[in-house]
């Protein structure tokens, strides 16, 4: 008898993007029309603040379309225990769709639970801090916030509903985090691509899209942040929301070999070894990781200085001091030890050692402060 092969979603096939993506003011008032295409019994899961921002319009529209729903209040990390809570509630109510509402943690946990149950998932992002709302991927953490594993899924969310007015009302720090995380697709992708002798068509397309994203961010991100700080939904802010969520999702999906992390995300994962880092937004740590990566790559100092200046304009001082972390030999060693053999660090085109990581972080601290 032939042994059955278990397919790896990361490599066995290409996930491109959500089936439906809408970025429109007041979209949640029409949510029932979209959700009814995917399910009739819905578990809504999200954090307290996110539900406060989205629940009223969302549930009123579901009621209008006769869609039965129940609610789960999400707290904590993207952890196995939180996935189990959602799965248990979904099974008990016989849900045929899970809707994740909020930021990356709430949505990633909803996605992971839905994947385990082989249910479709929808996303209602209330901040634009990551591409979690669109991607077929989640990062799983321990209960105390340390990186545990990457979770690659067989499907993107079927439906993503973005009300840009909700995101414009959210603190601008989340938008900044999303911009930095999106920019990693360019910096990490370029590093990984440089080590690929014959890049695939998907890789070439992913990097062309990453360059478009990079150029648009350089042109529009600072204005978008200013608009968000003033709770003003301008055209730049609306487009940067699409860049953070939708275009970044497509780049990550197409760039199976290049755009799913390198040293910048490896450093982020290493930083989770520091308890003090757990309250920092994902994108801020990735932004710091980008600068560390540039030193690992031995980029020209003028090039690095330009990136640092851009990040400063976005509100990030990419250093331990700027992030409010204690710069000690012990902390450097912890980060280096945890990140050096991380799966995304191993995608770098050079062999990275703990000593190289520590030296790069020391250079960042000396330059930025």
N, C-alpha and C positions, 0 to 999 in steps of 0.2 A: 504493500500500500504506500502510495506517495505521501511523503510528509507534507502537511499543509504549511505554506509560507505565510507568516504574519507580516502584513505590509506596514512599513514605517511611514506615517503621514508626512514626515519631513522630506522624504526623498522619493516616495513611490509615485506621487502625482503632484500636479500643480494646482494649488488653491490661489485664485486670483483676487477676489474681492467679494464684499457682500452682494447678495442678489439684488437688494434694494438699499439705496443710500439716499436720504433726503436731508438737505440742510435748508430749512425754511422756517421763517417766523410763524409761531402758532401751530407747528406741525402736530403737536400732541393733541390738539383739539380734533384732529382727523385720524388719530392713531387707530381707532377701531377699524377703519376701512382697510388699513394696511395689515394690522394684526390678524384680521379675519381670514386673510389669505394663508395663514400659517398655523392657526390653532383656534380652538374654542374653549379650552380650559387652560388658564394662564397662571403661572406663579411669577409674581413680581418680587424681585429681591434688590435691595439697595440700602445705602446708609440713611441715617435720619435726615441729614441736611439735604441730600439728593432727593429723597422722597418728598420732602417739604416743597422743593422747587418744582417737581414734575408730577407728583401723584394726582393732584386734583384734576387737571386737564386729561391726563392719561386714563384714569379710571372712569371718568365721566364718559369719555368716548368709547371705552370698552363696554360700559353699561348700555350705551346707545345701540351698540351692535349685538347685544345679547351674549357677550363673551363673559363667561364665569372667571373670576379671578380671586386669588388669595395673595397675601403679602408676607414677605419675610424681611425682617430688619437685619441688615448685615452689619457685623462689627468685627474688627480685627484684620487679620492677614488673609492673603490668598493661601490658605492652609488646607490640608486634607480634612481636618475636622469641620471647617466651614463648608467645604464641598459636601460632606456627608449630611450636614444639617439641611442644605438645599435639596439634595437628592431624596432624603427621607420625606420632606414636605411635598416635593413634587410627586413622588410615588403615591403618597397617601391620598392626595387630591386628584390623582390620575391626570396630571397636567400633560398637555401635548405641546406646550411651548413654555420656555422660561425667558423672562425679560429681565436683563440686568440694567439697573439704573444707577448712575453716579460716575465715579472715576474708575481708574484702572483696576484697583483692588476689587471693588464690587463687581465690575463687569467681567474681569478675568475669572473670578470665582464662579459666577453664573455660567460662563462659557465652559469651564472645566466640568462642572456638575452636569450640564446638558450633554457634553461630549460623553461622559461616562454612561449616561442613560440613553444615548443615541437619540436625543431630542433636538429639534431646532432651537436656536437661541436668537433673541433680538436684543438690541442694545439701545439705551437712551442715555448718551453721555451728557452730564450736566457740567463738566469741565472738559478742556481739551489738553490735558496734561500728558497723554500718551496716545498711541494708535490702538489701544486695547479694544475699543468699540468695533473696529473693523477686522482685526487680525484673527487668524486661526492658530493662535499661540498664546500661552500664558506662562508666567514665571511663578513657580510655587515656592513658598517660604515655610520655614518652621514656625511654630507658635510664637517664638520670641523674635521673629523677624529676620532670621538668617536665610540666605539663599539656599534652596534645597535642590531644585531641578527645573529644567525647562519642560514644558508640556506642549507638544505639537499635536494639532487636532486634524480631524478629517474634514472639517467644514469651517468656513468663515461664518460669522453671524448672518442669518438669512436676511435680517432687516436692521438697519441703523436709522434712527430718527433723531436728528439734531435740531434743537431749537436754538439758534444762535443768540437770541435775546437772553436765554438762561445763562449761556456761557459768558456773554458780555457783562452780566451782573455778578459773576463769580470773581473772586480775588484774582488779580492779574498774575500772581505767582504761578498759578496752574498753567496759564497760557505760556509763560516763559519756560516752564519745565517741558511742555510739549514741543516747543520750538527747538530746544536743545536736544531732546531725544530724537526728533526728526532729522536734525542736522547730522546726527551720528550715522545715518544711512549713507551720507556722502563721504564723510571722513573714514569710517570703517570700511565701507565698500571699496573705496579707492585703494586702501591698504591691502585688502584681501585680493582684489583684482590684479594688483601688481605681481602677485605670485602665481597667477593662472596663465599658462602658456597659450592655450587656445580656449578663450572664454566662450561659453554657449550663447545662443541667441538670447535666452532669457537673461543671462548675466549682462549682455550688452544693453538690452532694453532697460533693465533695472538701473544700470548706471547712467544711462541717458536721462531717465526720469529723475534720478537722484541729483543730477546736475541741474535740471530744471527746478527742482525743489530748492536746492542750494541758492540758485540765482534769485528766485522769487523771495526767499527768506532774507537775503541780503538787501533786497529792494523794499520789502514791505513789513518785515517783522517788527522793527522798532516802532513804526507808526501804528501797527496793530496793537502792540503792548500799550502804547499811550492811549489808544481808543478804549481798550479794556480797563485801564486804570480810571478812565472817566465814565465807565459804563455806557460807552457810545458805540453802537453797532455800525461802524463804518465799513466800506467795501474791503479795505485791507484786512480788517479783523475777520470778516466773513470768509475771505479767501484763505487766510492763515489757518482758520479752523479746518477747512478742507485739506490743507497741506498736512496739518498735524494728524488728522484722522484718516482721511481717504487715500491721499496720494502716498503717504508713508506706508499704509497697509499694502497697497499694490506693489511698491518697491520691495517691501519685505517678502511678499508672496512670490514675486518673480525672481528675486535675488536669493534663491535657495543656497547658492554657493558663496554669495558675497555680502548680502545685506541683512544677515541675521546675527550680527554682532562680530566684534573683534576685541581689540584691547580696551577700548572705551567701556564697553559693557562688561568686560572681564574685570576691570578695575571697580566698576560699580558693584559687581557681585562680591568682590573681595572686601569692599568697604562694609558690607553687611556683617562682617566679623566684629565691627565696632558697634557696641550698643548705642553710642551717641549718634550714630548715623541713621538710625531707624526712623527718626522723625523727619529726615530730609526727603524732599521730593525726588522721585526717580530721576527726572531729567537733570536736576542740579548735580547729582552724582555722576551721571553720564557725561555732562558737560565738563566736569573736572577730569573725567576719564579721557575725554577727547584730547585735552592738553597733555596729559601724561603720555597718551599714545603718540602724539606728534614728537615728543622727545624720544620715545622708543624708536621711532622711525628716523630720528636724526634729521628732521626737517630744518631748513634754514631758520635762523632766529627771527628774521624779518617776517617770514610767513607765520611763525608762531605768535609773534607780537600782534600781527593783524587780527588773528583769531581771538586772542585774549582781549583786545580792544573791543571787538564786536560783542563778545560775551559780556564785557563790562557794561556796554550800552544796553544790553538786555537785562542787566541787573544781577549778573553772576560775577563774583570775584572767585575765579577757579583756583582755590588753594584751600588748605586745611583751615587757615585763619579765616578766610572768606566764608567758609562753610560752618565756622564755629566749632571745629574739631580740634582736639589736642594733638599737636604735632610732636610725637614722641617716637623714639626708635622702636619701642614695643608695638605701637600702632602701625608703623610702616611695615614691620616684619609680619604682623598679622594679615594685613592686606595683601602683601606679596605672597605669603604662603597660601592664602585661600584662592588668589586669582591666577597664579602661575600655570596651574593645570586645568583651569576652567575650560570647558569645551569651546567657548568663543575665543578665549585667548589663544588657543591652539590653532585658530584660523589665520593668525598673523603669518606673513610670508617669511618671517625670521624666527629663529629659536629664541624665545624670551625666557630669561632666568629671573629668579627672585632678586638677585643683585641688580639686574638691569631695571627692574620695576622700582626698587628702592632708590636707585640713583636718579631715575626720571622724576620721581616724586620730590626728591630733594631739590632738583633743578627747578621744578615748578614753584616750590615754596620760595626759593631764593629769588626767582624772577618776578613773581606776581606780588610779593609783599615788600 
